[in-house]
Amino acid sequence: MRGELRCNMRYSCVIFDCDGTLVDKREDIAAAMSQALTLHGFPSVPLENMEAMMGRGIKKFAHLALPEEARTEQNVQTVATDAQRIYFENPLVKSKPYPGIAEMIAQMKTKKIKTAVLSNKPEEVLHRVTGSLFAPGSFDVVRGGLSEHGQKPDPSFVWELLVDIDRSPRDTIFAGDSETDMETARSAGCCPLGISWGFRTREELEAAGAAYVIDSPKEIWEIIR
């Protein structure tokens, strides 16, 4: 869990990113990209190769998935748009919580810790995903981007959510698997917690400013004390 920054408090709130943190969506997003590539006459890419391309936004994913000679701005935009549309229409074919996540959330609720999900995924899709994969009442707030609330890494996206659940940044851990999540946490004044089972390595998360990096959900209890 080593990181250069330490957040030495007792926490009563945890905000989670969704994809790569709570939910393993790799197979569904890879299937959507494969369909989009095929739709426009480009060869598909094996899942094991696609995994290294994910986690940096849909346009970067499309750029990397396209054949090198086909990486024009128009092709990238077209494939990215269709892949995103296909995924949003079918986000729950194989997506599932990472092992130990549901149990961790349930334990937090018994300890009266506020829990929230904050994602740049459209709110309607985010509610479908969390509502289908987690027990009712698992989260106090589920908030998506691309709405009037804004999106990460804008710290006001976090502050507005915390007002709604009567918590402050100093009470809060922000857990995610990307550089954007770490930037959001630090900008908002929350404790930035890196999740190593998502799309980034421990080294990348520490370089992005994670105070801690955990390798399994149960390790969060070493920070929430």
Sequence and secondary structure as in RCSB ss.txt:
>XXXX:A:sequence
MRGELRCNMRYSCVIFDCDGTLVDKREDIAAAMSQALTLHGFPSVPLENMEAMMGRGIKKFAHLALPEEARTEQN
VQTVATDAQRIYFENPLVKSKPYPGIAEMIAQMKTKKIKTAVLSNKPEEVLHRVTGSLFAPGSFDVVRGGLSEHG
QKPDPSFVWELLVDIDRSPRDTIFAGDSETDMETARSAGCCPLGISWGFRTREELEAAGAAYVIDSPKEIWEIIR
>XXXX:A:secstr
   S    S   EEEE SBTTTEE HHHHHHHHHHHHHHTT     HHHHGGG SS HHHHHHHHS GGG  HHH
HHHHHHHHHHHHHHSTTSS EE TTHHHHHHHHHHTT EEEEEEEEEHHHHHHHHHHHS TTS SEEEEESBTTB
 TT HHHHHHHHHHTT  GGGEEEEESSHHHHHHHHHHT EEEEETTSSS HHHHHHTT SEEESSGGGGGGT  
